[in-house]
């Protein structure tokens, strides 16, 4: 993430010792796959609330199910490939003793790091929703309940593209929050945000919904469909609950828009429908699969719509169709304006992208299409997004036999960086060979064993066929990895699959 973006965007995970948990520095539905058994003390009756009576009954219902999460990364030694050096007195540079190459021939120790976030219990047997950036890279995850019980949690799975993670504690009869209808949320609805801001303890704030289906265009997540609220969300609130006045979960707090790093009245929550869908897939399948059409789309504006003799203002314009893609096979053409998906109106290109991704590969998307002055319905049987394993469970990589690195990758050409080759790392499994080699999400793999690489399937094949021999990767890392601001650094890394 660039320094400029860091000054504007703030995720809500709080660094307790040394670092923030995850990428934010300062600061969609299937059947539920496991039984929701109400705790004995939990009432299903809707509380009566008003500004006169207050919101105490809602808070009393929800608070026991909101937890504090401490994510710890162990101390480790990282191979020093970029000339980094330990903290030394001003004017003292070890590179003076090792010639002009700029490299220092010893490894760099990194101390333990702890990050603090929040989570929401959503089943009586201990499944907890939180943000990927709260637990990503953690060696140990501890969960503290409101009644001061503490548990070691297991990371069941993470999805970096939606910033959703699922962890589990071994307990029964736990209080939990029921899922609400996040699609039914309206601008102006009163909401409550619960979490552990700044590590000071569980806190409740109130606000209204300022927008729904919000796309920030700031790259907070790959699939942005946020509920926006002015309920105060601060560092440490990441993964906490956004609830309605029935005490139902309508969102998972994830980020804020801020120039100061603290709350400025613009907070974002992942809709409960999205979080529930991701959780369902992770628990059932160990990964998240998203629908794929194979089109390039853009939002409409008045002048463009006029050229296509389209009188509406909502929809997504198809600018290109990939050959042999699901859209191509269904008869979608460049110049089509897609106005509905399965009976739901499409607001713009970002909305269409989210709605298609929320559908399962193999399912049929019924599209309402405006073409040549008239509308028609076209059914598209969706495929899978090519070359992606967008979530990882505790084992890290694709399920199956053979050596593994513990990374998820996608073509760098799809990452918005203007590249035509290479594979961008979207996730690194904790404790994996890739993590131990110093690889991180956002790094770009340019070569494997001195051969250029751009096809994820070919990359996975090379890993499987490595016969447990080390792979030589040529990697480009971004500017937050110790290089000059705004620059990138390339290096070779030897990784031993296992």
For each residue, the residues with C-beta under 8 A, 3 or more apart:
1: 5 6 9 23 25 480
2: 5 6 479 486
3: 6 7 479 485
4: 7 8
5: 1 2 8 9 218 219
6: 1 2 3 9 25 26
7: 3 4 259
8: 4 5 218 257 258 259
9: 1 5 6 24 218 220 255 256 257 258
10: 24 25 26 27 235 255 256 257 258 261 262
11: 20 22 23 24 25 27 131 133 220 235 238 254 255 256
12: 24 27 117 118 195 197 233 234 235 236 237 238 239 240 253 254 255 256 267
13: 20 21 22 24 27 115 116 117 131 133 134 235 236 238 239
14: 20 21 27 115 116 117 196 197 198 199 235 236 238
15: 18 19 20 21 113 114 115 116 235
16: 70 114 115 116 199
17: 112 113 114
18: 15 111 112 113 114
19: 15 73 113 114 115
20: 11 13 14 15 24 25 26 27 115 235
21: 13 14 15 71 114 115 116 117 133 134 135 136 138 238
22: 11 13 115 117 131 132 133 134 135 136 137 238
23: 1 11 133 136 441
24: 9 10 11 12 13 20 27 133 238 255
25: 1 6 10 11 20
26: 6 10 20 235 258 261
27: 10 11 12 13 14 20 24 234 235 256 258 261 262
28: 225 271 273 274 276 277 278 354 358
29: 273 276 277 280
30: 33 276 277 280 281
31: 280
32: 35 36 123 179 276 280
33: 30 280 283 284
34: 123 125 127 283
35: 32 123 124 125
36: 32 122 123 124 176 178
37: 123 124 125 173
38: 42 44 124 176
39: 42 124 173 174 175 176
40: 173
41: 175
42: 38 39 61 175 176
43: 61
44: 38
45:
46: 246 247
47: 57 58 60 61 245 246 247
48: 53 57
49: 53 54 55 57 58 245
50: 53 54
51: 54
52:
53: 48 49 50 56 57
54: 49 50 51
55: 49 58 59 192 204 206 245
56: 53 59 60
57: 47 48 49 53 60 61
58: 47 49 55 61 62 192 243 245 246 247
59: 55 56 62 63 192 194 204
60: 47 56 57 63
61: 42 43 47 57 58 247
62: 58 59 65 66 177 192 194 241 243 247
63: 59 60 66 146 194 202 204
64: 145 146 147 175
65: 62 120 121 122 174 175 176 177 241
66: 62 63 118 119 120 121 146 177 194 195 202 240 241
67: 118 119 120 121 128 143 144 145 146
68: 116 117 118 119 143 144 196 199 202
69: 116 117 118 119 128 130 134 135 141 142 143 144 153 167 239
70: 16 114 115 116 141 142 143 144
71: 21 114 115 116 117 134 135 138 140 141
72: 112 113 114 138 139 140 141 142
73: 19 76 112 113 114 137 138 139
74: 112 139 140
75: 109 110 111 112
76: 73 109 110 436
77: 107 108 109 110
78: 107 108 109 110 438
79: 107 108 437 438
80: 83 84 103 104 105 106 107 108
81: 103 438 491 492 493
82: 481 482 483 489 491
83: 80 95 102 103 104
84: 80 104 108 482
85: 88 93 94 95 104 108
86: 108 109
87:
88: 85 92 93 94
89: 92
90:
91:
92: 88 89
93: 85 88 96
94: 85 88 97 98 104
95: 83 85 98 102 103 104
96: 93
97: 94
98: 94 95 101 103 104 105
99:
100:
101: 98
102: 83 95
103: 80 81 83 95 98
104: 80 83 84 85 94 95 98
105: 80 98
106: 80
107: 77 78 79 80
108: 77 78 79 80 84 85 86
109: 75 76 77 78 86
110: 75 76 77 78 113
111: 18 75
112: 17 18 72 73 74 75
113: 15 17 18 19 72 73 110
114: 15 16 17 18 19 21 70 71 72 73
115: 13 14 15 16 19 20 21 22 70 71 134 138
116: 13 14 15 16 21 68 69 70 71 196 199 236
117: 12 13 14 21 22 68 69 71 130 131 133 134 135 195 196 236 237 238 239 240
118: 12 66 67 68 69 130 134 194 195 196 236 237 238 239 240 241 253
119: 66 67 68 69 128 129 130 134 143 167 239 240
120: 65 66 67 128 129 130 177 239 240 241 249 252
121: 65 66 67 126 127 128 174 175 176 177
122: 36 65 127 128 129 176 177 179 249 279
123: 32 34 35 36 37 126 127 174 176
124: 35 36 37 38 39 172 173 174 175 176
125: 34 35 37 171 172 174
126: 121 123 151 168 169 170 171 172 174
127: 34 121 122 123 156 166 167 168 279 283
128: 67 69 119 120 121 122 143 153 166 167 168 169
129: 119 120 122 164 165 166 239 252 275 279
130: 69 117 118 119 120 134 135 164 165 166 167 238 239 252
131: 11 13 22 117 134 135 163 164 165 238 239 252 254
132: 22 135 136 158 159 160 162 163 164 165
133: 11 13 21 22 23 24 117 136 163 238 254
134: 13 21 22 69 71 115 117 118 119 130 131 165 238 239
135: 21 22 69 71 117 130 131 132 138 141 155 158 165 167
136: 21 22 23 132 133 158 160 165 427 430 441
137: 22 73 428 430 435
138: 21 71 72 73 115 135 141 155 430
139: 72 73 74 430 431
140: 71 72 74 152
141: 69 70 71 72 135 138 152 153 154 155 167
142: 69 70 72 150 151 152 153
143: 67 68 69 70 119 128 150 151 152 153 167 169
144: 67 68 69 70 148 149 150
145: 64 67 148 149 150 151 174
146: 63 64 66 67 202
147: 64
148: 144 145
149: 144 145 171
150: 142 143 144 145
151: 126 142 143 145 169 170 171
152: 140 141 142 143 169
153: 69 128 141 142 143 167 168 169
154: 141 167 168 169 394
155: 135 138 141 158 165 166 167 393 394 430
156: 127 166 167 168 282 283 393 394
157: 165 166 282 283 286 287 391 392 393 394
158: 132 135 136 155 164 165 166 282 391 392 427
159: 132 162 163 164 165 278 282 288 390 391
160: 132 136 163 222 390 391 408 426 427 441
161: 221 222 223 288 290 390 426
162: 132 159 221 222 223 270 274 275 278 288
163: 131 132 133 159 160 220 221 254 270
164: 129 130 131 132 158 159 252 270 274 275 278 279
165: 129 130 131 132 134 135 136 155 157 158 159 239
166: 127 128 129 130 155 156 157 158 278 279 282 283
167: 69 119 127 128 130 135 141 143 153 154 155 156
168: 126 127 128 153 154 156
169: 126 128 143 151 152 153 154
170: 126 151
171: 125 126 149 151 174
172: 124 125 126
173: 37 39 40 124
174: 39 65 121 123 124 125 126 145 171
175: 39 41 42 64 65 121 124
176: 36 38 39 42 65 121 122 123 124
177: 62 65 66 120 121 122 241 243 247 248 249
178: 36 247 248 249
179: 32 122 248 249 272 276
180: 184 243 244 246 248 249 250 272
181: 184 185 248 250 273
182: 185 227 250 251 271 272 273 274
183: 271 273
184: 180 181
185: 181 182 189 209 212 227 244 250 271
186: 189 209 212
187: 208 209 210 211 212
188: 208 209
189: 185 186 208 209 244
190: 206 207 208 244 245
191: 206 207 208 209 227 229 231 242 243 244 245 250 251
192: 55 58 59 62 204 205 206 231 242 243 245
193: 204 205 206 207 229 231 232 233 237 240 241 242 253 267 269
194: 59 62 63 66 118 202 203 204 240 241 243
195: 12 66 117 118 202 203 233 236 237 238 239 240 241 253
196: 14 68 116 117 118 199 200 201 202 203 236 237 240
197: 12 14 200 203 232 233 234 235 236 237
198: 14 234 235 236
199: 14 16 68 116 196 236
200: 196 197 203 236
201: 196
202: 63 66 68 146 194 195 196
203: 194 195 196 197 200
204: 55 59 63 192 193 194
205: 192 193 231 232 233
206: 55 190 191 192 193 231
207: 190 191 193 210 229 230 231 232 265 267
208: 187 188 189 190 191 229 230 231
209: 185 186 187 188 189 191 212 227 228 229
210: 187 207 228 229 230 266
211: 187 214 226 227 228
212: 185 186 187 209 227 228
213: 225 226 347 351 354
214: 211 224 225 226 227 228 268
215: 224 225 226 348 350 351
216: 219 220 224 226 257 268
217:
218: 5 8 9 257
219: 5 216 416
220: 9 11 163 216 224 226 254 255 268
221: 161 162 163 224 254 270
222: 160 161 162
223: 161 162 274 353 354 357
224: 214 215 216 220 221 350 354
225: 28 213 214 215 270 271 274 350 351 354
226: 211 213 214 215 216 220 254 268 269 270 271
227: 182 185 191 209 211 212 214 242 250 251 268 269 270 271
228: 209 210 211 212 214 266 267 268
229: 191 193 207 208 209 210 233 242 267 268 269
230: 207 208 210 265 266 267
231: 191 192 193 205 206 207 208 242 267
232: 193 197 205 207 263 265 267
233: 12 193 195 197 205 229 237 240 253 255 256 263 267 268 269
234: 12 27 197 198 237 256 262 263
235: 10 11 12 13 14 15 20 26 27 197 198 238 261 262
236: 12 13 14 116 117 118 195 196 197 198 199 200
237: 12 117 118 193 195 196 197 233 234 240 253
238: 11 12 13 14 21 22 24 117 118 130 131 133 134 195 235 253 254 255
239: 12 13 69 117 118 119 120 129 130 131 134 165 195 252 253 254
240: 12 66 117 118 119 120 193 194 195 196 233 237 252 253
241: 62 65 66 118 120 177 193 194 195 249 251 252 253
242: 191 192 193 227 229 231 249 250 251 252 253 269
243: 58 62 177 180 191 192 194 246 247 248 249 250
244: 180 185 189 190 191 247 248 250
245: 47 49 55 58 190 191 192
246: 46 47 58 180 243
247: 46 47 58 61 62 177 178 243 244
248: 177 178 179 180 181 243 244 272
249: 120 122 177 178 179 180 241 242 243 252 272
250: 180 181 182 185 191 227 242 243 244 269 271 272
251: 182 191 227 241 242 269 270 271 272 275
252: 120 129 130 131 164 239 240 241 242 249 269 270 272 275
253: 12 118 193 195 233 237 238 239 240 241 242 267 268 269
254: 11 12 131 133 163 220 221 226 238 239 268 269 270
255: 9 10 11 12 24 220 233 238 267 268
256: 9 10 11 12 27 233 234 262 263 264 266 267 268
257: 8 9 10 216 218 264 266 267 268
258: 8 9 10 26 27 261 262 263 264 266
259: 7 8 264
260: 264
261: 10 26 27 235 258
262: 10 27 234 235 256 258
263: 232 233 234 256 258 267
264: 256 257 258 259 260
265: 207 230 232
266: 210 228 230 256 257 258
267: 12 193 207 228 229 230 231 232 233 253 255 256 257 263
268: 214 216 220 226 227 228 229 233 253 254 255 256 257
269: 193 226 227 229 233 242 250 251 252 253 254
270: 162 163 164 221 225 226 227 251 252 254 274 275
271: 28 182 183 185 225 226 227 250 251 274 275
272: 179 180 182 248 249 250 251 252 275 276
273: 28 29 181 182 183 276 277 358
274: 28 162 164 182 223 225 270 271 277 278 358
275: 129 162 164 251 252 270 271 272 278 279
276: 28 29 30 32 179 272 273 279 280
277: 28 29 30 273 274 280 281 358
278: 28 159 162 164 166 274 275 281 282 288 391
279: 122 127 129 164 166 275 276 282 283
280: 29 30 31 32 33 276 277 283 284
281: 30 277 278 284 285 287 288 289 391
282: 156 157 158 159 166 278 279 285 286 287 288 391 393
283: 33 34 127 156 157 166 279 280
284: 33 280 281
285: 281 282 288 289
286: 157 282 391 392 393 395 399
287: 157 281 282 389 390 391 392 393 398 399
288: 159 161 162 278 281 282 285 390 391
289: 281 285 360 361 384 385 390
290: 161 356 357 358 359 361 384 385 388 390
291: 356 357 358 359 360 361 363 365 382 383 384 385
292: 325 326 356 361 382 383 384 385 386
293: 325 326 327 332 356 365 380 382 383
294: 321 322 325 326 327 328 383
295: 318 320 321 322 325 327 332
296: 318 319 320 321 322
297: 316 317 318 319 338 349 352 353
298: 316 317 319 349
299: 316 317 348 349 350
300: 304 305 310 312 313 314 315 316 317 337 348
301: 304 305
302: 305 306 313
303: 306 307
304: 300 301 307 308 317
305: 300 301 302 308 310 311 312 313 337
306: 302 303 309 310
307: 303 304
308: 304 305 317 335 337 370
309: 306 373
310: 300 305 306 315 337 370
311: 305
312: 300 305 315 337 339 370
313: 300 302 305
314: 300 339 345 346 347 348
315: 300 310 312 337 338 339 346 348 370
316: 297 298 299 300 337 338 346 348 349 351 352
317: 297 298 299 300 304 308 335 336 337 338 349
318: 295 296 297 321 327 332 333 334 335 336 337 338
319: 296 297 298 334
320: 295 296 334
321: 294 295 296 318 325 327 328 332 333 334
322: 294 295 296 325 327 328
323: 328
324: 328 329
325: 292 293 294 295 321 322 328 329 383
326: 292 293 294 329 330 380 381 382 383
327: 293 294 295 318 321 322 330 332 380
328: 294 321 322 323 324 325 331 332
329: 324 325 326 381
330: 326 327 378 379 380 381
331: 328 378
332: 293 295 318 321 327 328 336 338 367 369 378 380
333: 318 321 336 371
334: 318 319 320 321
335: 308 317 318 371
336: 317 318 332 333 369 370 371
337: 300 305 308 310 312 315 316 317 318 369 370 371
338: 297 315 316 317 318 332 341 346 352 367 368 369 370
339: 312 314 315 345 346 368 369 370 375
340: 343 344 345 346 366 367 368
341: 338 344 346 352 355 356 365 366 367 368
342: 355 365 366
343: 340 366
344: 340 341 355
345: 314 339 340
346: 314 315 316 338 339 340 341 351 352 355
347: 213 314 350 351
348: 215 299 300 314 315 316 351 352
349: 297 298 299 316 317 352 353
350: 215 224 225 299 347 353 354
351: 213 215 225 316 346 347 348 354 355
352: 297 316 338 341 346 348 349 355 356
353: 223 297 349 350 356 357
354: 28 213 223 224 225 350 351 357 358
355: 341 342 344 346 351 352 358 359
356: 290 291 292 293 341 352 353 359 365 382
357: 223 290 291 353 354 385
358: 28 273 274 277 290 291 354 355
359: 290 291 355 356 363 365 382
360: 289 291 363 382
361: 289 290 291 292 382 383 384
362: 381 382
363: 291 359 360 381 382
364: 379 380 381 382
365: 291 293 341 342 356 359 379 380 382
366: 340 341 342 343 377 378 379
367: 332 338 340 341 377 378 379 380
368: 338 339 340 341 375 376 377
369: 332 336 337 338 339 375 376 377 378
370: 308 310 312 315 336 337 338 339 374 375
371: 333 335 336 337 374 375 376
372:
373: 309
374: 370 371
375: 339 368 369 370 371
376: 368 369 371
377: 366 367 368 369
378: 330 331 332 366 367 369
379: 330 364 365 366 367
380: 293 326 327 330 332 364 365 367
381: 326 329 330 362 363 364
382: 291 292 293 326 356 359 360 361 362 363 364 365
383: 291 292 293 294 325 326 361 386
384: 289 290 291 292 361 388
385: 289 290 291 292 357 388 390 410
386: 292 383 411 456
387: 409 410 411 423 455 456 457
388: 290 384 385 408 409 410 426 456
389: 287 392 397 398 408 409 427
390: 159 160 161 287 288 289 290 385 408 410 426 427
391: 157 158 159 160 278 281 282 286 287 288 408 427
392: 157 158 286 287 389 395 396 397 406 408 427 429
393: 155 156 157 282 286 287 396
394: 154 155 156 157 429 430
395: 286 392 399 404 429
396: 392 393 404 406 407 429 430 431 432
397: 389 392 404 405 406 407 408 429 432
398: 287 389 404 460
399: 286 287 395
400:
401:
402: 463 464
403: 463 464 466 467 468 497 498
404: 395 396 397 398 432 433 463 497 498
405: 397 432 433 434 463 471 495 497
406: 392 396 397 428 429 431 432 433 434 435
407: 396 397 425 427 428 429 432 434 439
408: 160 388 389 390 391 392 397 425 426 427
409: 387 388 389 423 424 425 426 445 456 459
410: 385 387 388 390 414 415 423 424 426 456
411: 386 387 414 415 422 423 424 454 455 456
412: 415 417 419 420 421 422 423 424 444 454
413: 419 420 421 454
414: 410 411
415: 410 411 412 419 424
416: 219
417: 412 424 444
418:
419: 412 413 415 422 444
420: 412 413 454
421: 412 413 446 452 453 454
422: 411 412 419 444 445 446 452 453 454 476
423: 387 409 410 411 412 444 445 453 454 456 459
424: 409 410 411 412 415 417 442 443 444 445
425: 407 408 409 428 434 439 440 441 442 443 444 445
426: 160 161 388 390 408 409 410 441
427: 136 158 160 389 390 391 392 407 408 441
428: 137 406 407 425 432 434 435 439 440 441
429: 392 394 395 396 397 406 407 432 434 435
430: 136 137 138 139 155 394 396 435
431: 139 396 406 435 436
432: 396 397 404 405 406 407 428 429 435 436
433: 404 405 406 436 437 495 496 497 498
434: 405 406 407 425 428 429 437 439 495
435: 137 406 428 429 430 431 432 438 439
436: 76 431 432 433
437: 79 433 434 493 494 495 496
438: 78 79 81 435 493
439: 407 425 428 434 435 443 473 475 493 495
440: 425 428 443 477 481
441: 23 136 160 425 426 427 428
442: 424 425 477 478
443: 424 425 439 440 475 476 477 478
444: 412 417 419 422 423 424 425 475 476 477
445: 409 422 423 424 425 448 453 459 473 474 475
446: 421 422 452 453 474 475 476 490
447: 450 451 452 453 472 473 474
448: 445 451 453 459 462 471 472 473 474
449: 462 471 472
450: 447 472 474
451: 447 448
452: 421 422 446 447
453: 421 422 423 445 446 447 448 458 459 462
454: 411 412 413 420 421 422 423
455: 387 411 458 459
456: 386 387 388 409 410 411 423 459 460
457: 387 460 461
458: 453 455 461 462
459: 409 423 445 448 453 455 456 462 463
460: 398 456 457 463 464
461: 457 458 464 465
462: 448 449 453 458 459 465 466 471
463: 402 403 404 405 459 460 466 471 497
464: 402 403 460 461
465: 461 462
466: 403 462 463 469 470 471 497
467: 403
468: 403 496 497 498
469: 466
470: 466 494 495 496 497
471: 405 448 449 462 463 466 494 495 496 497
472: 447 448 449 450 492 493 494
473: 439 445 447 448 492 493 494 495
474: 445 446 447 448 450 490 491 492
475: 439 443 444 445 446 490 491 492 493
476: 422 443 444 446 488 489 490
477: 440 442 443 444 481 483 488 489 490 491
478: 442 443 481 488
479: 2 3 483 484 485 486 487 488
480: 1
481: 82 440 477 478 489
482: 82 84 489
483: 82 477 479 487 488 489
484: 479 487
485: 3 479
486: 2 479
487: 479 483 484
488: 476 477 478 479 483
489: 82 476 477 481 482 483
490: 446 474 475 476 477
491: 81 82 474 475 477
492: 81 472 473 474 475
493: 81 437 438 439 472 473 475
494: 437 470 471 472 473
495: 405 433 434 437 439 470 471 473
496: 433 437 468 470 471
497: 403 404 405 433 463 466 468 470 471
498: 403 404 433 468
